[in-house]
Amino acid sequence: MVEVIRGFHTSTDTLEKAKTLLSEMQKEGIVVNDMPGFVSNRVLMLTINEAIFVVQDQVAPAEDVDRIFKTCFGHKMGPLETGD
């Protein structure tokens, strides 16, 4: 999976060529608009930061935070493992 960023001046033709190239590499592209952090990193960093605060505030140890994300949400890794 790859985020394909639609910039202000990005043409539809360019987006289609990028998605075709990705397809040839057996990847799928999701087109999103340009914004700092795009989508995945923007959301991921908030999750990682909150997971750090949970550990810092002694709500749960790091291992349990990651285990909750893996067992409750089906993530392959928890936010702290991902950040590491």
Gaussian input, Z-matrix of N, CA and C with variables (Angstrom, degrees):
# hf/3-21g

backbone

0 1
 N
 C     1     B1
 C     2     B2     1     A1
 N     3     B3     2     A2     1     D1
 C     4     B4     3     A3     2     D2
 C     5     B5     4     A4     3     D3
 N     6     B6     5     A5     4     D4
 C     7     B7     6     A6     5     D5
 C     8     B8     7     A7     6     D6
 N     9     B9     8     A8     7     D7
 C    10    B10     9     A9     8     D8
 C    11    B11    10    A10     9     D9
 N    12    B12    11    A11    10    D10
 C    13    B13    12    A12    11    D11
 C    14    B14    13    A13    12    D12
 N    15    B15    14    A14    13    D13
 C    16    B16    15    A15    14    D14
 C    17    B17    16    A16    15    D15
 N    18    B18    17    A17    16    D16
 C    19    B19    18    A18    17    D17
 C    20    B20    19    A19    18    D18
 N    21    B21    20    A20    19    D19
 C    22    B22    21    A21    20    D20
 C    23    B23    22    A22    21    D21
 N    24    B24    23    A23    22    D22
 C    25    B25    24    A24    23    D23
 C    26    B26    25    A25    24    D24
 N    27    B27    26    A26    25    D25
 C    28    B28    27    A27    26    D26
 C    29    B29    28    A28    27    D27
 N    30    B30    29    A29    28    D28
 C    31    B31    30    A30    29    D29
 C    32    B32    31    A31    30    D30
 N    33    B33    32    A32    31    D31
 C    34    B34    33    A33    32    D32
 C    35    B35    34    A34    33    D33
 N    36    B36    35    A35    34    D34
 C    37    B37    36    A36    35    D35
 C    38    B38    37    A37    36    D36
 N    39    B39    38    A38    37    D37
 C    40    B40    39    A39    38    D38
 C    41    B41    40    A40    39    D39
 N    42    B42    41    A41    40    D40
 C    43    B43    42    A42    41    D41
 C    44    B44    43    A43    42    D42
 N    45    B45    44    A44    43    D43
 C    46    B46    45    A45    44    D44
 C    47    B47    46    A46    45    D45
 N    48    B48    47    A47    46    D46
 C    49    B49    48    A48    47    D47
 C    50    B50    49    A49    48    D48
 N    51    B51    50    A50    49    D49
 C    52    B52    51    A51    50    D50
 C    53    B53    52    A52    51    D51
 N    54    B54    53    A53    52    D52
 C    55    B55    54    A54    53    D53
 C    56    B56    55    A55    54    D54
 N    57    B57    56    A56    55    D55
 C    58    B58    57    A57    56    D56
 C    59    B59    58    A58    57    D57
 N    60    B60    59    A59    58    D58
 C    61    B61    60    A60    59    D59
 C    62    B62    61    A61    60    D60
 N    63    B63    62    A62    61    D61
 C    64    B64    63    A63    62    D62
 C    65    B65    64    A64    63    D63
 N    66    B66    65    A65    64    D64
 C    67    B67    66    A66    65    D65
 C    68    B68    67    A67    66    D66
 N    69    B69    68    A68    67    D67
 C    70    B70    69    A69    68    D68
 C    71    B71    70    A70    69    D69
 N    72    B72    71    A71    70    D70
 C    73    B73    72    A72    71    D71
 C    74    B74    73    A73    72    D72
 N    75    B75    74    A74    73    D73
 C    76    B76    75    A75    74    D74
 C    77    B77    76    A76    75    D75
 N    78    B78    77    A77    76    D76
 C    79    B79    78    A78    77    D77
 C    80    B80    79    A79    78    D78
 N    81    B81    80    A80    79    D79
 C    82    B82    81    A81    80    D80
 C    83    B83    82    A82    81    D81
 N    84    B84    83    A83    82    D82
 C    85    B85    84    A84    83    D83
 C    86    B86    85    A85    84    D84
 N    87    B87    86    A86    85    D85
 C    88    B88    87    A87    86    D86
 C    89    B89    88    A88    87    D87
 N    90    B90    89    A89    88    D88
 C    91    B91    90    A90    89    D89
 C    92    B92    91    A91    90    D90
 N    93    B93    92    A92    91    D91
 C    94    B94    93    A93    92    D92
 C    95    B95    94    A94    93    D93
 N    96    B96    95    A95    94    D94
 C    97    B97    96    A96    95    D95
 C    98    B98    97    A97    96    D96
 N    99    B99    98    A98    97    D97
 C   100   B100    99    A99    98    D98
 C   101   B101   100   A100    99    D99
 N   102   B102   101   A101   100   D100
 C   103   B103   102   A102   101   D101
 C   104   B104   103   A103   102   D102
 N   105   B105   104   A104   103   D103
 C   106   B106   105   A105   104   D104
 C   107   B107   106   A106   105   D105
 N   108   B108   107   A107   106   D106
 C   109   B109   108   A108   107   D107
 C   110   B110   109   A109   108   D108
 N   111   B111   110   A110   109   D109
 C   112   B112   111   A111   110   D110
 C   113   B113   112   A112   111   D111
 N   114   B114   113   A113   112   D112
 C   115   B115   114   A114   113   D113
 C   116   B116   115   A115   114   D114
 N   117   B117   116   A116   115   D115
 C   118   B118   117   A117   116   D116
 C   119   B119   118   A118   117   D117
 N   120   B120   119   A119   118   D118
 C   121   B121   120   A120   119   D119
 C   122   B122   121   A121   120   D120
 N   123   B123   122   A122   121   D121
 C   124   B124   123   A123   122   D122
 C   125   B125   124   A124   123   D123
 N   126   B126   125   A125   124   D124
 C   127   B127   126   A126   125   D125
 C   128   B128   127   A127   126   D126
 N   129   B129   128   A128   127   D127
 C   130   B130   129   A129   128   D128
 C   131   B131   130   A130   129   D129
 N   132   B132   131   A131   130   D130
 C   133   B133   132   A132   131   D131
 C   134   B134   133   A133   132   D132
 N   135   B135   134   A134   133   D133
 C   136   B136   135   A135   134   D134
 C   137   B137   136   A136   135   D135
 N   138   B138   137   A137   136   D136
 C   139   B139   138   A138   137   D137
 C   140   B140   139   A139   138   D138
 N   141   B141   140   A140   139   D139
 C   142   B142   141   A141   140   D140
 C   143   B143   142   A142   141   D141
 N   144   B144   143   A143   142   D142
 C   145   B145   144   A144   143   D143
 C   146   B146   145   A145   144   D144
 N   147   B147   146   A146   145   D145
 C   148   B148   147   A147   146   D146
 C   149   B149   148   A148   147   D147
 N   150   B150   149   A149   148   D148
 C   151   B151   150   A150   149   D149
 C   152   B152   151   A151   150   D150
 N   153   B153   152   A152   151   D151
 C   154   B154   153   A153   152   D152
 C   155   B155   154   A154   153   D153
 N   156   B156   155   A155   154   D154
 C   157   B157   156   A156   155   D155
 C   158   B158   157   A157   156   D156
 N   159   B159   158   A158   157   D157
 C   160   B160   159   A159   158   D158
 C   161   B161   160   A160   159   D159
 N   162   B162   161   A161   160   D160
 C   163   B163   162   A162   161   D161
 C   164   B164   163   A163   162   D162
 N   165   B165   164   A164   163   D163
 C   166   B166   165   A165   164   D164
 C   167   B167   166   A166   165   D165
 N   168   B168   167   A167   166   D166
 C   169   B169   168   A168   167   D167
 C   170   B170   169   A169   168   D168
 N   171   B171   170   A170   169   D169
 C   172   B172   171   A171   170   D170
 C   173   B173   172   A172   171   D171
 N   174   B174   173   A173   172   D172
 C   175   B175   174   A174   173   D173
 C   176   B176   175   A175   174   D174
 N   177   B177   176   A176   175   D175
 C   178   B178   177   A177   176   D176
 C   179   B179   178   A178   177   D177
 N   180   B180   179   A179   178   D178
 C   181   B181   180   A180   179   D179
 C   182   B182   181   A181   180   D180
 N   183   B183   182   A182   181   D181
 C   184   B184   183   A183   182   D182
 C   185   B185   184   A184   183   D183
 N   186   B186   185   A185   184   D184
 C   187   B187   186   A186   185   D185
 C   188   B188   187   A187   186   D186
 N   189   B189   188   A188   187   D187
 C   190   B190   189   A189   188   D188
 C   191   B191   190   A190   189   D189
 N   192   B192   191   A191   190   D190
 C   193   B193   192   A192   191   D191
 C   194   B194   193   A193   192   D192
 N   195   B195   194   A194   193   D193
 C   196   B196   195   A195   194   D194
 C   197   B197   196   A196   195   D195
 N   198   B198   197   A197   196   D196
 C   199   B199   198   A198   197   D197
 C   200   B200   199   A199   198   D198
 N   201   B201   200   A200   199   D199
 C   202   B202   201   A201   200   D200
 C   203   B203   202   A202   201   D201
 N   204   B204   203   A203   202   D202
 C   205   B205   204   A204   203   D203
 C   206   B206   205   A205   204   D204
 N   207   B207   206   A206   205   D205
 C   208   B208   207   A207   206   D206
 C   209   B209   208   A208   207   D207
 N   210   B210   209   A209   208   D208
 C   211   B211   210   A210   209   D209
 C   212   B212   211   A211   210   D210
 N   213   B213   212   A212   211   D211
 C   214   B214   213   A213   212   D212
 C   215   B215   214   A214   213   D213
 N   216   B216   215   A215   214   D214
 C   217   B217   216   A216   215   D215
 C   218   B218   217   A217   216   D216
 N   219   B219   218   A218   217   D217
 C   220   B220   219   A219   218   D218
 C   221   B221   220   A220   219   D219
 N   222   B222   221   A221   220   D220
 C   223   B223   222   A222   221   D221
 C   224   B224   223   A223   222   D222
 N   225   B225   224   A224   223   D223
 C   226   B226   225   A225   224   D224
 C   227   B227   226   A226   225   D225
 N   228   B228   227   A227   226   D226
 C   229   B229   228   A228   227   D227
 C   230   B230   229   A229   228   D228
 N   231   B231   230   A230   229   D229
 C   232   B232   231   A231   230   D230
 C   233   B233   232   A232   231   D231
 N   234   B234   233   A233   232   D232
 C   235   B235   234   A234   233   D233
 C   236   B236   235   A235   234   D234
 N   237   B237   236   A236   235   D235
 C   238   B238   237   A237   236   D236
 C   239   B239   238   A238   237   D237
 N   240   B240   239   A239   238   D238
 C   241   B241   240   A240   239   D239
 C   242   B242   241   A241   240   D240
 N   243   B243   242   A242   241   D241
 C   244   B244   243   A243   242   D242
 C   245   B245   244   A244   243   D243
 N   246   B246   245   A245   244   D244
 C   247   B247   246   A246   245   D245
 C   248   B248   247   A247   246   D246
 N   249   B249   248   A248   247   D247
 C   250   B250   249   A249   248   D248
 C   251   B251   250   A250   249   D249

   B1=1.4386
   B2=1.5245
   B3=1.3288
   B4=1.4627
   B5=1.5243
   B6=1.3114
   B7=1.4619
   B8=1.5255
   B9=1.3144
   B10=1.4643
   B11=1.5277
   B12=1.3149
   B13=1.4507
   B14=1.5196
   B15=1.3341
   B16=1.4604
   B17=1.5340
   B18=1.3242
   B19=1.4540
   B20=1.5231
   B21=1.3144
   B22=1.4656
   B23=1.5223
   B24=1.3426
   B25=1.4641
   B26=1.5300
   B27=1.3232
   B28=1.4634
   B29=1.5293
   B30=1.3190
   B31=1.4685
   B32=1.5332
   B33=1.3132
   B34=1.4604
   B35=1.5236
   B36=1.3288
   B37=1.4672
   B38=1.5267
   B39=1.3109
   B40=1.4697
   B41=1.5213
   B42=1.3290
   B43=1.4627
   B44=1.5283
   B45=1.3254
   B46=1.4638
   B47=1.5266
   B48=1.3305
   B49=1.4664
   B50=1.5223
   B51=1.3193
   B52=1.4686
   B53=1.5271
   B54=1.3276
   B55=1.4640
   B56=1.5320
   B57=1.3341
   B58=1.4659
   B59=1.5223
   B60=1.3219
   B61=1.4673
   B62=1.5306
   B63=1.3140
   B64=1.4631
   B65=1.5220
   B66=1.3088
   B67=1.4584
   B68=1.5216
   B69=1.3269
   B70=1.4643
   B71=1.5271
   B72=1.3257
   B73=1.4699
   B74=1.5279
   B75=1.3449
   B76=1.4582
   B77=1.5264
   B78=1.3224
   B79=1.4687
   B80=1.5222
   B81=1.3114
   B82=1.4550
   B83=1.5187
   B84=1.3217
   B85=1.4517
   B86=1.5168
   B87=1.3095
   B88=1.4616
   B89=1.5228
   B90=1.3213
   B91=1.4633
   B92=1.5237
   B93=1.3285
   B94=1.4665
   B95=1.5191
   B96=1.3087
   B97=1.4632
   B98=1.5180
   B99=1.3200
   B100=1.4542
   B101=1.5262
   B102=1.3130
   B103=1.4563
   B104=1.5230
   B105=1.3263
   B106=1.4588
   B107=1.5335
   B108=1.3136
   B109=1.4556
   B110=1.5138
   B111=1.3380
   B112=1.4603
   B113=1.5257
   B114=1.3029
   B115=1.4690
   B116=1.5271
   B117=1.3289
   B118=1.4714
   B119=1.5229
   B120=1.3220
   B121=1.4701
   B122=1.5181
   B123=1.3215
   B124=1.4637
   B125=1.5300
   B126=1.3152
   B127=1.4619
   B128=1.5309
   B129=1.3262
   B130=1.4606
   B131=1.5272
   B132=1.3217
   B133=1.4652
   B134=1.5245
   B135=1.3271
   B136=1.4711
   B137=1.5300
   B138=1.3238
   B139=1.4621
   B140=1.5246
   B141=1.3235
   B142=1.4740
   B143=1.5243
   B144=1.3296
   B145=1.4664
   B146=1.5202
   B147=1.3253
   B148=1.4661
   B149=1.5277
   B150=1.3393
   B151=1.4660
   B152=1.5305
   B153=1.3194
   B154=1.4752
   B155=1.5235
   B156=1.3377
   B157=1.4645
   B158=1.5332
   B159=1.3400
   B160=1.4678
   B161=1.5312
   B162=1.3201
   B163=1.4703
   B164=1.5235
   B165=1.3255
   B166=1.4674
   B167=1.5253
   B168=1.3347
   B169=1.4639
   B170=1.5271
   B171=1.3193
   B172=1.4593
   B173=1.5262
   B174=1.3441
   B175=1.4607
   B176=1.5214
   B177=1.3419
   B178=1.4705
   B179=1.5173
   B180=1.3390
   B181=1.4681
   B182=1.5355
   B183=1.3193
   B184=1.4642
   B185=1.5297
   B186=1.3156
   B187=1.4593
   B188=1.5299
   B189=1.3272
   B190=1.4686
   B191=1.5288
   B192=1.3170
   B193=1.4680
   B194=1.5251
   B195=1.3111
   B196=1.4647
   B197=1.5263
   B198=1.3196
   B199=1.4724
   B200=1.5298
   B201=1.3223
   B202=1.4666
   B203=1.5286
   B204=1.3192
   B205=1.4627
   B206=1.5239
   B207=1.3210
   B208=1.4707
   B209=1.5274
   B210=1.3250
   B211=1.4617
   B212=1.5253
   B213=1.3057
   B214=1.4701
   B215=1.5324
   B216=1.3127
   B217=1.4610
   B218=1.5175
   B219=1.3298
   B220=1.4535
   B221=1.5213
   B222=1.3464
   B223=1.4595
   B224=1.5291
   B225=1.3142
   B226=1.4707
   B227=1.5258
   B228=1.3220
   B229=1.4721
   B230=1.5252
   B231=1.3243
   B232=1.4648
   B233=1.5198
   B234=1.3263
   B235=1.4582
   B236=1.5217
   B237=1.3207
   B238=1.4666
   B239=1.5353
   B240=1.3238
   B241=1.4678
   B242=1.5336
   B243=1.3168
   B244=1.4584
   B245=1.5225
   B246=1.3218
   B247=1.4609
   B248=1.5140
   B249=1.3194
   B250=1.4547
   B251=1.5157
   A1=107.95
   A2=115.36
   A3=121.07
   A4=108.54
   A5=116.51
   A6=119.33
   A7=108.00
   A8=116.04
   A9=121.99
   A10=105.66
   A11=115.97
   A12=120.17
   A13=110.77
   A14=114.73
   A15=121.18
   A16=107.23
   A17=116.13
   A18=120.91
   A19=110.06
   A20=115.88
   A21=121.51
   A22=111.63
   A23=116.96
   A24=121.62
   A25=113.52
   A26=118.67
   A27=121.09
   A28=109.79
   A29=115.37
   A30=119.90
   A31=110.27
   A32=115.13
   A33=121.14
   A34=109.91
   A35=117.06
   A36=121.28
   A37=111.07
   A38=116.95
   A39=120.86
   A40=110.89
   A41=117.06
   A42=120.58
   A43=111.02
   A44=116.80
   A45=120.34
   A46=111.35
   A47=116.97
   A48=120.02
   A49=111.02
   A50=116.58
   A51=120.39
   A52=110.21
   A53=117.28
   A54=120.46
   A55=111.32
   A56=116.82
   A57=120.23
   A58=110.15
   A59=117.08
   A60=121.15
   A61=110.09
   A62=116.55
   A63=120.04
   A64=111.30
   A65=116.23
   A66=120.68
   A67=111.25
   A68=116.25
   A69=120.70
   A70=111.80
   A71=116.12
   A72=121.40
   A73=110.57
   A74=116.04
   A75=123.12
   A76=112.47
   A77=114.48
   A78=121.76
   A79=108.23
   A80=115.17
   A81=120.82
   A82=108.85
   A83=116.61
   A84=121.26
   A85=111.38
   A86=115.89
   A87=122.07
   A88=106.09
   A89=115.60
   A90=120.52
   A91=109.59
   A92=115.64
   A93=122.43
   A94=108.23
   A95=115.83
   A96=120.17
   A97=110.67
   A98=115.52
   A99=122.55
   A100=110.83
   A101=115.54
   A102=123.46
   A103=105.98
   A104=118.85
   A105=119.02
   A106=111.73
   A107=115.62
   A108=121.85
   A109=113.38
   A110=116.74
   A111=122.31
   A112=108.64
   A113=119.85
   A114=120.73
   A115=110.82
   A116=116.78
   A117=119.15
   A118=112.35
   A119=117.80
   A120=119.42
   A121=112.12
   A122=116.81
   A123=119.49
   A124=110.31
   A125=117.41
   A126=121.27
   A127=110.57
   A128=116.81
   A129=120.85
   A130=112.16
   A131=117.43
   A132=119.27
   A133=111.49
   A134=117.50
   A135=119.55
   A136=110.60
   A137=115.92
   A138=120.64
   A139=110.88
   A140=115.68
   A141=119.54
   A142=110.56
   A143=116.92
   A144=119.86
   A145=111.59
   A146=117.60
   A147=119.98
   A148=111.12
   A149=116.89
   A150=120.03
   A151=110.39
   A152=116.19
   A153=120.49
   A154=110.33
   A155=117.10
   A156=120.48
   A157=111.39
   A158=117.06
   A159=120.68
   A160=110.15
   A161=116.68
   A162=120.47
   A163=110.00
   A164=116.82
   A165=121.48
   A166=111.47
   A167=116.47
   A168=121.13
   A169=112.98
   A170=116.28
   A171=123.98
   A172=112.82
   A173=115.62
   A174=120.36
   A175=109.36
   A176=115.90
   A177=121.39
   A178=108.19
   A179=116.68
   A180=119.13
   A181=110.18
   A182=115.30
   A183=122.18
   A184=111.94
   A185=116.72
   A186=120.45
   A187=111.02
   A188=116.28
   A189=120.17
   A190=111.43
   A191=116.97
   A192=120.08
   A193=109.18
   A194=116.73
   A195=120.57
   A196=111.20
   A197=116.81
   A198=120.25
   A199=110.91
   A200=117.27
   A201=120.79
   A202=110.50
   A203=117.15
   A204=120.09
   A205=111.70
   A206=116.03
   A207=119.06
   A208=111.42
   A209=117.50
   A210=119.22
   A211=112.51
   A212=118.23
   A213=120.34
   A214=112.75
   A215=116.92
   A216=120.73
   A217=113.64
   A218=116.99
   A219=120.18
   A220=114.35
   A221=117.36
   A222=119.98
   A223=109.66
   A224=116.81
   A225=120.54
   A226=110.94
   A227=115.79
   A228=121.48
   A229=107.36
   A230=115.26
   A231=119.80
   A232=109.90
   A233=116.90
   A234=120.38
   A235=114.01
   A236=116.53
   A237=118.95
   A238=110.52
   A239=116.90
   A240=120.19
   A241=110.41
   A242=116.11
   A243=120.61
   A244=110.89
   A245=116.32
   A246=121.13
   A247=112.07
   A248=116.62
   A249=121.40
   A250=109.12
   D1=136.40
   D2=-178.95
   D3=-136.96
   D4=133.43
   D5=171.52
   D6=-78.68
   D7=124.16
   D8=176.13
   D9=-102.75
   D10=120.51
   D11=-171.77
   D12=-94.46
   D13=123.98
   D14=175.25
   D15=-89.98
   D16=104.33
   D17=175.43
   D18=-78.09
   D19=171.62
   D20=-178.23
   D21=-56.62
   D22=-38.69
   D23=-177.25
   D24=-102.70
   D25=9.51
   D26=-177.54
   D27=-73.81
   D28=127.25
   D29=-179.98
   D30=-83.64
   D31=159.26
   D32=175.28
   D33=-61.21
   D34=-37.96
   D35=178.71
   D36=-60.29
   D37=-43.21
   D38=178.97
   D39=-63.21
   D40=-42.57
   D41=178.43
   D42=-62.03
   D43=-42.06
   D44=179.50
   D45=-65.74
   D46=-39.31
   D47=177.41
   D48=-64.99
   D49=-39.32
   D50=178.59
   D51=-64.83
   D52=-43.53
   D53=179.46
   D54=-66.45
   D55=-35.31
   D56=176.62
   D57=-65.02
   D58=-45.43
   D59=178.51
   D60=-59.37
   D61=-44.81
   D62=178.98
   D63=-61.91
   D64=-41.25
   D65=178.47
   D66=-60.49
   D67=-39.57
   D68=177.32
   D69=-64.23
   D70=-25.13
   D71=177.87
   D72=-93.82
   D73=10.97
   D74=-179.23
   D75=60.39
   D76=38.58
   D77=176.09
   D78=-121.39
   D79=155.47
   D80=175.95
   D81=-109.37
   D82=137.71
   D83=177.89
   D84=-106.86
   D85=138.63
   D86=173.61
   D87=-115.48
   D88=122.20
   D89=-177.69
   D90=-83.64
   D91=126.24
   D92=176.25
   D93=-130.82
   D94=158.62
   D95=178.21
   D96=-79.45
   D97=153.89
   D98=-177.90
   D99=-68.27
   D100=130.49
   D101=178.14
   D102=-164.66
   D103=141.83
   D104=179.55
   D105=-52.01
   D106=129.06
   D107=-179.52
   D108=85.61
   D109=-9.80
   D110=-177.38
   D111=53.44
   D112=-138.06
   D113=-178.43
   D114=-102.51
   D115=-57.84
   D116=-171.14
   D117=-60.73
   D118=-48.94
   D119=-178.33
   D120=-69.90
   D121=-34.99
   D122=-179.51
   D123=-62.60
   D124=-45.35
   D125=-179.68
   D126=-75.63
   D127=-41.83
   D128=-177.93
   D129=-60.14
   D130=-43.26
   D131=-176.47
   D132=-64.66
   D133=-35.29
   D134=175.59
   D135=-63.29
   D136=-42.18
   D137=-179.87
   D138=-64.17
   D139=-45.41
   D140=179.24
   D141=-62.27
   D142=-45.31
   D143=-179.96
   D144=-60.98
   D145=-43.71
   D146=179.50
   D147=-65.31
   D148=-37.17
   D149=177.09
   D150=-62.60
   D151=-39.65
   D152=177.31
   D153=-63.22
   D154=-43.18
   D155=179.03
   D156=-63.49
   D157=-37.00
   D158=177.91
   D159=-60.70
   D160=-42.85
   D161=178.03
   D162=-69.05
   D163=-45.08
   D164=-179.57
   D165=-59.11
   D166=-39.58
   D167=-179.40
   D168=-82.35
   D169=5.41
   D170=177.33
   D171=59.47
   D172=35.03
   D173=174.68
   D174=-76.31
   D175=-39.72
   D176=178.98
   D177=-159.53
   D178=150.68
   D179=175.50
   D180=-71.75
   D181=159.88
   D182=-176.38
   D183=-54.53
   D184=-42.55
   D185=-177.47
   D186=-60.90
   D187=-38.67
   D188=-179.28
   D189=-73.04
   D190=-37.10
   D191=176.86
   D192=-58.78
   D193=-48.82
   D194=179.82
   D195=-65.45
   D196=-39.46
   D197=-179.58
   D198=-64.55
   D199=-36.70
   D200=177.28
   D201=-61.47
   D202=-44.31
   D203=-179.75
   D204=-66.60
   D205=-35.79
   D206=-179.86
   D207=-72.99
   D208=-42.40
   D209=-175.08
   D210=-85.45
   D211=-37.90
   D212=-177.67
   D213=-81.33
   D214=-37.22
   D215=-173.93
   D216=-109.00
   D217=-6.41
   D218=179.28
   D219=73.84
   D220=19.08
   D221=177.21
   D222=-71.35
   D223=147.27
   D224=177.79
   D225=-72.13
   D226=-30.73
   D227=177.30
   D228=-137.76
   D229=152.63
   D230=175.00
   D231=-79.70
   D232=173.11
   D233=-177.61
   D234=-64.48
   D235=-33.71
   D236=-179.60
   D237=-75.01
   D238=-38.95
   D239=174.60
   D240=-62.67
   D241=-40.82
   D242=178.89
   D243=-63.47
   D244=-44.17
   D245=-179.90
   D246=-66.68
   D247=-30.13
   D248=-179.00
   D249=-75.34

